[in-house]
Amino acid sequence: MSSPSGAVWGRAEQQDFRSRVRGSLLGGAIGDALGAGVSALTLEEIGAAHGPDGVTDFVPAYGRRGAITAATQLTLFTVDGLIRAQVRRDTGAWHPPTDVHRAHLRWAATQRDWGPDVRRKDNGWLAQEEWLYARRDPARSCLTGFGDDIMGTLDRPKNPTARDAGALVRSAPFGLLVGWEPQLVCQLAVECAAQTHGHPAAYLSAGAFAVIVHALARAESLDTGVQRALALLAPRPGHQPVTEALQRALGTVRQGIPNPGRVSALGEGRAAEDTLAVAVYCALVSEDIRHGLRLAVNHDGPSCATATLCGSLLGALHGETALPPAWLAELEGRPALLEIADDFAMEMTQGPALHSPGVTASGWLARYPRG
């Protein structure tokens, strides 16, 4: 994987980028939390429990309102891995899939909680966040894929039949690499998805999603991102289910006023490509973030997965200021999400200046060790 070219950032560009990074990470987490309490319910069951309008606000999950699931946990560690990959570029040992894999192994350790060794300081700051040491219904494919130190690759993927959205929901951060070309963003997301999900529909869905987020983070339109993803998928073996799912989402937009029936027609959402189609459709037809997320939650499929993706898309599209303040206030882990979002934005815009000997003493390399 060749190194992407850098970019020159002005102050306004830096502020816009930070807002989109925050928007994508926080928006995804809000969607995750909105769906967490109803993800196993059908639309009929959601209506019976929460009224004819379904879920319109956070409902309790894991003993609190605003609780996130493994999707947000894994997304945080994806960001951590990408920051470390950038930090390691000047060492000559630059291979982002390896750094992301190591980050996800640190997440896997939080699910086992092996004790003080997991939280040692040379693991960086994220692995010391106590609130992450909770099992929040991770996909079995993620637990088995990261169950040992062997890294899955496209030639030898882990879980070759895994087609669920477990890799897809952790892939938004790849799209925030705005200095990269879209094809490299796609390739990195695909390679990292294959570390746990070996079915082409699963890892290509992750690549397509990252490309769409990438367009939004570059201040391009959602439709532009979808069309670019379709173009980049076309030459890849096994792309047809993902391509067809995205085309169904585009076609459903033209059918009229959005409603749960149109969402359900896109598939149950158990397969990664269906989850992606639902999220893209809800984002395309949304009046604002609140409307889009409610549409993404109230259906028969896995609500937290579809709403996580939809929130990431709309957050990257509109930026942090468009997120509903009341939902932000109750969101579990919000301080850590903001902290890592700002660190990512700093690393991507200021880069090597943060790694200089004078800065090392201030703790950047303690937060994101090169080892």
N, C-alpha and C positions, 0 to 999 in steps of 0.2 A: 504494500500500500504506500503510494508516494505521498510526500508531504504537501499539503495544500498551501497555496500562497497566502501570505498575510494581507492585512488591510490597514489603511490609515484611518483612524477614527477621530472625528471632531467631537466637541462636547455634546452637541445636539444629537448626533448619531449614537453616542454612548448612552445618553439618557433614554433615547427611544428603544435601544436594544435592551437595556436593563428592564424597562417597563414590559417589554414583550417576554423576556425570560421569566420575570416575576409572574406575569399574567399566565404563561403556559404552565408553570409548575404549580402555582396556587390554584389556577382554574381546574387543572387535572385533579388536584387533591379535593377541591370542593365537590366536583362531580363524583369522585370516589366516595366521599362522605355522604352525599345525598343518596347514593344507591346502596350503601353498605347495609342498611336495615331492611331492604326489600329485595335484595339481589336474587334470592331463591324463590320469590313469589311470582305467580302469573299476574297479568293485568287485572283479572277478575279478583284475585286475592288481595292485590294492592287496593283496589276500590273498596272491597269489603272492610279492610282494616283502616283505611285513611279517607274514605269518603269518595264521592263521584269525581272529584278533581284529582284524586290520587295523591301522590307525594308532591307537596308544594314547598316543603321546608325540611330541615334535618329531622330525622326520626332516630330514636335511640338505637345504638348498636354497640356491642361490646361494653355496655354499661354506661354509655354517655352519648350526648349529641355531638355531632361533628367528628366522630371517630373515622379514621382512615383505615384502609385495608393494606394487604401486602403489595398491591399495585403501587401505592405511593411510597411505601418503604423501599421497594426495588428501584423506583424512579430516582429517589434520593441517592441511592448507591450508584446508579448509572451516572449521575452528575459527578459524584465523587471520583469515579473512575476516569471520566473524561478530563476533569481538572488535572488529575495526576498524570494522565497521558501527556497533556500539554507541558506540565512541569518537567517531565522526563525528556522532552524533545532535545534539550541542549546537552544531554548525556550521551547521545548517540544510540540509546536503547529505546527507540520509539516504535511501539507497536500497540496502537489503541485497543484492539480486541483483547490483548493480554491484560492491559490495565483495567478494562471494564470487567473482565472475567475475575480478576483478583478482588475487585470491589464487590462483585456479587457473591463471591465466597465469603467476604466479611459479613454480608447480609445473612448468608446461610448460617454462619456462626451465631448470629443473634437469635436465630430460630432454635438453636440447640442450647444456647447460653452455657458455654463450657466454663464459665467463671472468669476470674480476674484476668487471665491471659488474653481473653478476647478483647478486653477493654484497655489493653496496655497502650501507653501513649504513642508508641511508634506506629500504631494503627491509624493515627489521625483522629480528628475530633468527632467525626460522625459516628464512629464505632463506640464512642463513649456516651452517646445519647441514650439514657435509660429508657425513655418512652418507646424506643424502637425494639426493645427486647420483649416483644409480645407477638404471639402467633395470631395473625389475622387472616386466616383462611387462604394461605398461599396455594397456588396450583401445585398439584402433586408433581407435575413435570418440572417445575422449578426446583422443588426440594430434591428430586432425584438427579436432575441435571447438574445441580451444584452440590451433590452429595459426596463428591470426591474432588481431587485436585486436577483431574484430567479435563482439558478444555475441548469441548465439542467444536468441530469445524464443518465447513460446507462439504468437505470430502468425507468426513466421519462425524456427522451430527449426533448429538445426544437425542434420545427419545424420537426415533425416526417416524413414528406414527402420531406424535403429539401435534394436534391441530387447534388446540384451545388458544385463548388470547393472553396466556401468561407471559409470553415474551413481548407481544404487541403493546401491552399496557405500560411497559417500562421503557418504551422506545422514543418518547417525545424528545428527550434531551439531545438525541443525535441530530434532530432537525434544527436545534439551536446553534449548531456549528455554522454560522452564516458566512464565515470566511472560506468554507469548503465549497467545492463544486457539487451540484446535486447528485451526480452519479457516485461520488465518493461517500456522501452522506448515506445514500441507499446501500452501498456495499458494506459500510461499517455496521449499519443497523441489521442487515441480513446476516452478516458473520456473527454478530453478538447474539442474535436470536437463535441461531443454530446451536448455540451452546446449551440450550435446553429444549428446543423445539425443532425437530428434524423434518417435519412435513413441509414441503415447499409452500403450501398455502399459508402456513403459520409464519415462516421467516420472510416470505415475500410481502405479506401483509405488514409486517414490521418495517420493511424497507419502504413500502409505499407511504405508510403513515409518516415516517421520518421526512420523506421528501415533501409531503404536504405541509407539515409544520415548518420546514425549512423555507418554503415560499412565503408563509405568513410572517415568519421572523424577519424576512427580508422586505417586509411591507408590500408584498405582492398579494393578489387576490386568492381566495380559496379555490375558485374554479381553475385559476392558473396552476395551482399546486396539484390539483387532481389530474389535470391534463398532462402535466409533466410526469407525474407518477405513472400514469398509463403508458406514456412513451418509454419510460425507463424499464417498465416491467416487460414490455412486448418481446424483447429478445431472450428473456430468461426462461429456461425450462420450467414447466409447471405453473406458469403465470395465469393460466386461463381462469381458475376459480376466483382469483383476486381481481383480475381485470373485469370479469363478468359482474362481480359484486359491486365494484365501483361504478360500472355503467348502469346497473340497476338503481343505485343511489341517485345518479344524475337523472335517470329517466323518471324516477318517482317525484323528483322536484317539480317536474312539468305536469304532474297529474292534478294539482290543485291544492287547496288548503291543507296544511299538515295536520295529521291526527294519528292516534295510536294504531289504527288499522293500517295506515300506510307504512308505519314503522314495522309492524309485525310482518307485512308482506316482504320485507327485505331479508327475512330469515329469523330463526330463533336466537341467533347470536351466540350459539355455543361454539361454532367454528370461528376462527380468527377473522376470516374474510367477511363473515356476516356481521361480526362485532364492528369491524371497520366501516362497513356499508351503513349501518345504523348511525354511527357517530358522524360520519361525513354528511349524511342526509340531514340529521338534526342540526348540524352546524350551518349547512347551506340555507335552510329554511328559517333559521332562528331570527326573531325580531331583536333579541338582545341575549345576553348570556343566561339570564334567569329563564327566559322562555325556552331557549335551546336545551338547557340542562333538564328542565322539567319534562320536555318531550323525550329526552334520552333516557330518563329514569323510568317513565311510566309505560312499560310494555312487558311482554312475556319473557324476555331474555334476561341475561345477566346484567342487571341495572348498573352495578358499580363499574363494570368494565366499559360499557357503552358510554356512560356519563363521564368516566375518567378521560376517555379519548376526546369526547366532545368538548369538555372543559379545557383540555390542553389546546385544542384547535382555536376555540373562541378566545381564550386568554392570549394566545400568541397573536391572533388577529387584531384584537381591540386593545390589548395592553392592560396593565394592572388596574388602572383607574376605573375600568368598566366592571370590575368584580363587585358583587353586592357586599357592602360593608358588614351587614349583619351576619352573613355566612362566614366572612373572613374572621369575624370576632370570635366565633365558636369553633373554628377549625383546629383540630388537634395537630400539634406540631408546627403551627404557623411560624413561630420564631426561627426554628431550624430551617424551614422551607425558605424563608426570606434570607437567612444567612447564607445558605448554599447557593441560592439564586444570585445574590450579589457577588459572592466569591467567583462564581462561574463567569458572570459578566466582566468582572475585573480581570480574570485570567485571559479571557478571549480578547479584551480590548487593550490591555496593558502588557500582557504577555511577559517577555523576558525581564522587563523592569522589576517584576516582582521576585525574580529568582536571583538577583544580583547579591554579592556578598553582604552589602550593607542592609539589604532587606531580609536576608536570612535570619539575622539576629532578632528581627521583629516577630518571627514566628510563622511566616507563610509556609516554609518547608516543614515545620512541625505540624501544621494543620494538614498539609498534603505531602507526606513523605515520598521521596523518590523510590524508596525500597519496595 
